[in-house]
Amino acid sequence: MRLAFDLSDERIPDVARDKVHRIQELIDAVQLRARDRASAEELAELRQIAEAYVPQLLQSYVDIPQAHRTEIYRQTGRSASYALGDRLDRIVDRLQEIAASLAQGDVDAFHQNMRFIDLRFGRSPFD
């Protein structure tokens, strides 16, 4: 799943560009792990992040004429680029939550397998 946005647009701040690259890395990593483990909702959310949420957020930022970006500051007390970065950070956080959830499934499976081995062959002297 690739992000549906051309990051070569000069109006995208470098810090936002770096965050978008991080989002793509997380999407790729989660997608690899998710094939067998993720719920349909998580897979749909990944697709929405890649195909809608990030591209629409970036496009809405790019569409603000430079002369009008100060209106964002007047309304929020933060620059438009700060607000963009903050929202991208929220997406990174959500992707990390999904990745952690998938990893927890692996941890749980390992513990279950250890319990089986303990029951089947006896406890380890290290327990």
Secondary structure, DSSP 8 states (H G I E B T S, - for coil): ---SS-TT-TTS-HHHHHHHHHHHHHHHHHHHHHHHH--HHHHHHHHHIIIIIHHHHHHHHHHS-GGGHHHHHHHHSS-HHHHHHHHHHHHHHHHHHHHHHHHHHHHHHHHHHHHHHHHHH---TT-
